[in-house]
Amino acid sequence: MAANFILQPAGFLDVPPFGSSRIFGKLISSRFFCNASHHKFNPVIASICNASAVDPTPSHSISHGSSTESTLILIRHGESMWNEKNLFTGCCDVPLTRRGVEEAIEAGKRISYIPVDMIFTSGLIRAKMTAMLAMTQHHQKKVPIIMHNESEQATTWSQVYSETTIKQSIPVITTWQLNERMYGELQGLNKKETAERYGKEQVHEWRRSYDIQPPKGESLEMCLRRAVTYFKEFIEPQLQSGKHVMVAAHANSLRSIIMYLDKMTSQEVTNLELSTGIPLLYIYKDGRFSSRGSPVGPTEAGVYAYTESLAVYRQQLDEMSH
Ligand SMILES: O=C(O)[C@H](O)COP(=O)(O)O
């Protein structure tokens, strides 16, 4: 039985009274919801649908009456080889430096006790590397698996056939909507040299203003339109259904998402700077996001005291490893 036919995807299917039967769940999912061919014109839906089938159960959730609490981790990728050279990168697909690899591993240690059921990354290797390296440190010891739904064949050829293995996996959805802003004709140029040529103020405006586009590139506002639309449409429903989500992306796609989460004005966001490899934690509850800053380390008590759920989850992981 193929992975995307096994379990109902949370958030897509209201199971009827007799739907707790696994068999019935299979039939419903395969016929109406998780059949890759059914979604062949919508790879995004297919991807998420398939992912939900990979890991259907939140690793730990606490419901308070009708409300569920879930965690959201945002992380900017570690230092890339063009960050090191101080080049405008945008949508150019460059890997992490050695330091970037270490930052990703360090970030992984900092979130090693925070539950993660699903990962969303941009389509760029520096974000994917960061997510994967971070997960090598997680105490849950689940394996992140990149979902391949770019074609029907890719979906079929990447099926997992063991339910036990599926339970030990974390689906990773990659999507261009979380990519770095497209920096247009600045891509590949040195930031310092560009400031010398066009003036510091002009370059600062291109880099930090909300609605001014760099030459032939995207403004933050344009980047926000695709990143936040994707977030609302595909990530928020997962949080609503109780899944704990990590998003590995980029300075500007994350600045736009944070602008939305923290309800920042277009003026406030101009001062928001994100360091490479620093995870940020949000708690999602009753349809609201509250920012909890950045977990400092697995031994630091503070962050786990924020919610009962996090404290219990941490304790469970500790018990499992002893
Ligand atoms: O694309 C880039 O060059 C960086 O990742 C972000 O650049 P910025 O700090 O100029 O926005």
The ligand as a MOL file (V3000), in Angstrom:
LIG
                    3D

  0  0  0     0  0            999 V3000
M  V30 BEGIN CTAB
M  V30 COUNTS 11 10 0 0 0
M  V30 BEGIN ATOM
M  V30 1 O 19.6880 37.7330 -1.2960 0
M  V30 2 C 20.5860 38.1950 -0.5710 0
M  V30 3 O 21.5820 38.7800 -1.0150 0
M  V30 4 C 20.5020 38.0360 0.9220 0
M  V30 5 O 20.1030 36.7800 1.2280 0
M  V30 6 C 19.5720 39.0320 1.5400 0
M  V30 7 O 20.0270 40.2180 1.1730 0
M  V30 8 P 19.6300 41.6160 1.8270 0
M  V30 9 O 20.1770 41.6740 3.2100 0
M  V30 10 O 20.2970 42.5890 0.8920 0
M  V30 11 O 18.1420 41.7360 1.7570 0
M  V30 END ATOM
M  V30 BEGIN BOND
M  V30 1 2 1 2
M  V30 2 1 2 3
M  V30 3 1 2 4
M  V30 4 1 4 5
M  V30 5 1 4 6
M  V30 6 1 6 7
M  V30 7 1 7 8
M  V30 8 2 8 9
M  V30 9 1 8 10
M  V30 10 1 8 11
M  V30 END BOND
M  V30 END CTAB
M  END
